[in-house]
Amino acid sequence: MNIHQSDLIPSKRAWRSADFRSDADWVTRWTDAEIADLKSAATKLPDDPQSWLAVDCKALTTPLLEQKFKQASREMTNGRGFVLFRGLDASDPALLRRKFWIVGNRLGTPVMQNARGEVLSEVTDRFSGAERTADTRGYESNDELRFHCDGGDCISMACVRQAPKGGLNGIVSLLAIHNEIVKHHPEHLSVLQRGYPLYARKEKGDAASTAKLGKVSQQRIPVFATEQGYASAWLNILLSILAAEMSGIPMTQEEKAAMDCVEEIAERPDMKLSFMQQPGDMIFLNNLAVMHQRQKYEDHPDAAKKRLLFRMWLNFHDAPPVVPEHAAIRNGIRGPEPVIAWS
């Protein structure tokens, strides 16, 4: 296969972990002035969290913060596809949740991420060793999470506490994997452009379905696609595997080989960026460019010290054009009405 430069995605979007010399190359730190402005904005939110849904967060922020958010938005859509903000105090979880809501709403519009309608949820182990099923949501367990993308344009998480052991994060550029496929494994490209069906988990309280199990999508989601010259990518390895298992239509040998190749490249140390999200960190990942994973973790026996993060799915305010199959990811998960989780 003759490779043309036009077949490859520019390196700024198709980054490798080997491109980063230190944390300073990919971590965005808050300045003292920005921290003060963000705290001021957060404390202006109403006492009732459900009232936040009607608040125009832009009206609470400052030009200094807006410049920060503008730079982050550009990085998310036309840069490396992720931003990690560091430097906030996590000792007051309620205040951190308020700050997270402000930042998230300035980078995008929250969408529902589960059948409960939560637009801001809590990431914590709700199973404590109980048996898992195909419909167990990964973010509500301490299980290992294989590389995947989520709903909405963006998955975002704010860390309150980490577990005493495990829970290492990994992210990888799907666009860099695309370039590796083009250069070294072109036999898989057509399969990945065709994509895979997706298994939609059945959740407790799912008002849209009375089925005992989830369902398999009729439409395939391309792993790699281009619309109006803009490249996008999406893959959820486990949900693609479950789609084949639950439908009774196994993957073809070519489909399995292509997915295995993607995962093998993603796990390479020179490709994936491994790190531990620190308390106070907020990370935002472009779901149509970057996959993420998490190692299994062992939680603290004290419930008050268990691992806890806040999570949002967001749609960018100025979303780039993408193919219809990728645009459909922006719908999130249908719930009764938007709510903010508050334990």
N, C-alpha and C positions, 0 to 999 in steps of 0.2 A: 504494500500500500504506500503510495506517495503521499507524504504529509506536507500540507501547505500551512503557512503561518495562519491563514484564515480559519483553519480547522481547530486551532488552539485558543483557549480563553486567556486573555491577558493576565500576567502574573500577579497584578495587584489583587485581583479577585480570586485567583487560583494560587493561594499561598500554601506553603509547607511549613511545618514546625521548624525545619532546618533554616528557614529564612529569618527566624527570630534569634537574635544573639542573647537577649535577656528579657526579663519581664517588662522592662522599660519600653521595649519595642511594641508591646501589645496591651499593656495595662494603662488605663486612663485614670489619673488621680484627680480628686477634687481639690481645689484650692480652699484656703480658709474662708475667703469671701464667698465662694460658691456654696460651701457648707452652711454658712450663716444664712444666705438667701434661701437655700432649700429648706432649712429648718423653719424659717419665717413663713414660707409658703405652706409647709405641711401643717403648721399649727393653726392656719386659717381655715382648714377643712372643718366641716360641721362635726359635732360630737357623734352624731348617728352615722356610722359608716355607710348605710344604705343611701344616705343623702348625697354621698360623694358622686353617685352616678349622674347627678344633675349639675355638678359643678364644672364650670369652665376653668380648667387648671391653668390655661395660659394667662388668665386674668390675675392669677396669684403669683406668677413668676416675674423675674426681672430680666432686663436686657442681657445681663451677664449670663444668667442661666440659659436664656434662649439661644445665645451664641454657642454654648456648650451642646445643647440639644441639636442645633443645626449641624454642627460638625459630626456628632454621633450619627445622625440620620444619613449623612453622606457616606460615612464609613460603612453603615449597614447595607446600603443599596448599591454603592459603586466602589466600595473598598473591600476590606477583608471579610465583611459580612458578619462581624461580631464586635461588640464593645463590652469591656469589663470595667466598670467604675469601682474604684477602691478609695477608701479613706473615711467612710462613715462609721459612726459608733453604733454598735448593735445591742448595747446594754438595755435599751428601752425598745422592746419589740413593737409596741404599739406606735411609737414615733417612727421607727424604721418602716413600718407598713404604710404610714402616711406619706413618707418621702418616696417610697417605691411607687405608690399610686400617682404621685405628681410626675415623677420621671417617666413612668410608663405611658401616661396619657399625653405627654408632650412628644413622645416618639411614635405613638400610634393610638389606635382606638381598641380598647379591650373587647374581646369576643368570648362567648361562653366556651368553657373547656371541659364540661362534664354535664351529665343529665340533671344535676342539681341546679344548673344555670350559673355556676360560679364564674365570675370574670376575674376575681382575685381569690386564689385558693391557698391552702397550706400543703406543703410537701412534707409528709411525715409518715412513719410506718404505722398503718392502721390494722395490721394483721398479726404482728407479734408472733410469728411462727405458725400461724394457721395455714391450712392447705390453700394453695393458689389454684386458680382455674384459668382458662383461656381468656376470661373476661375480667381478670384482676388488672386494675390500672397500675402500671409500674411505679408511678410517682407516689402511690399510697402503700408501697411495700419497701422492704430493704433489699430486694433482689438486685442482682446485676441487671443492668439495662444495656442491651446491645445497641450498636449505632442506629440512630433513627432521627427522623424529623417529626415535628408535631404539627398541630393545626394553627391557622393564622399565618400571617407573614413572618411572625417573630415569636419565639419562646423566650420568656424572661424570668429570672429567678433572683430573689434577694435572700442572702443567707443570714439567719439569726444564730443558729448553732450547728456545728458539725458533730458527727458521731465520734466516739473515742477511737474507733478503728475502722478503716476502710472508707469507701465513698469517694474515691478519687475520680475526678471528672476528666473526660477526654472530648475534644472537638476536632473535626477534620473538615477541610474544604472539599465538598463534592465536586466543585469545579476543577480543583487540582487533580482529583481522581479521574475526572473526564479526560484531562490532558494525558494522564498516564495510560488510560485505556487507548486513546487515539495513537499514542506513540508505540506502545508495547503490546497491546492486546486488542487490536482493531476488530478481531473476529467477534467480540462481545458487543460492539457498539450498537448494531441494529436491534439486538434484543433489549438493551437498556433504553434505547429511544422508544421502543414499543412499551416497555414498562410492565408493571405487575398489578393484579387486582389487590384490593385492600380489605382486610377484615375489620369491621366496625364492631367494637365490643358492646355487649349488652350490659348496661349498668342498672343497678337497683334504682328504681324510681324513674326509669326511662319511659316517659309518657308516650313516646312515638312508636312504641312496639310492645306487643304482648308476647313475643317469642321468648322461649327459654334461653336461647343463645343469641349471639350477635349475628350479623349478616355479612355476606361477601359482596363487595361492590361489583356492579356489572361492567363498569368502566375501568380500564387500566390507567394507572398513573405513570407517565413517563419518568424515568430516572433523570434523563437529560433532555432538554428542549430549548428552543430558541424562538422568540417572538419579537419581530421588529428589530432584530439585531441584538436583543438582550437575552443572555443565557440564564436559564434557571434550572434547578435540579431538586429532586425530592425523593427520599426513600425511607421507609420504615421496615427494617429487615424482618423483625419478628412478626409484624402484622401481615407482611407479604407471605411469609411462611405459613402463618395461621390461615390465610385465605385459601391456600392450596389444600391444607389439611381439612378445613371445615367444609369446603365445597366438594371434596372428593375428587377434585381434578388436580392431580399432582403436577408440579412443575416439570417442564420438559428438561432433558439433560442440558440443553443449551441455556435455558433460563436459570437453572441451578448453578451452572458453571459461571455464568455472568455475575450472579449475585455473590458467589463465593469469591470471585476475583475482586469485586468492589470491597468486600469486607477485609480481604487479605491486604489490599493496598491501604485501606483505612487504618489498619492496626500497625502499620509500619512506623517505627519511631521517628523517621525523618518526615513523616506525613502528619501524624496526629499530634496535637498539643495537649499534654497531660498536666493537670494542675489541681489543686485543692481550693475550692471556693472558700474564702475566708469570711468570718462573721463581718457583716457590713458591706460585703461585696454585692454589687448588682451586675448581672450579666444579661446581655441581650444578643440573641442569635437569630440571624436571618434563616428561617426554615427552608427557603428556596435557594440556599447556597451552602449551608453548613449542617453537618450531622453532629449529634452529641451522644455520649454514652456515660454510664456511671458504674463504678465497681460496687459489688455487694458491700454492705457495711454492717457492723455490729453496734447496736444502739446502747445508750446508757440505761442502766436498770431503773434509775430515777426518772419518772415520767416528766418531771419539771426540767430535766436536762437532756431530753431526747433531741435527736437531730430535727431541725425545723428550718424550712425555707418558705418564702412566699413565692407564688407563681402567677404569671399572667400570660395569656396569648394575645398578641396585638396584631392589628393590620396597620401598616404604615399609612401616614396621612397622604403622602405622595408616592403611592406604590407604582413601581415600574410595570410596563406591560409584560404579561406572561401568557402562556398558552392556556386555554380554558380549563384543562385538567388541573393545572397548578393554581389557577385563579379560584377553583372550587375549594381549595384548602382553606381559603379565607372565611368560609362559612362557619368554621368551628363545629361545635356539637350542640344540637338543639336541646334546650332546656326550657323549663316553664317560664322563667323570666330572669333577667340579670340580677345576680346577688353578689355580695362581698362576704366571703367566709370570715367568721370572727369567733374564735373559740375562747 
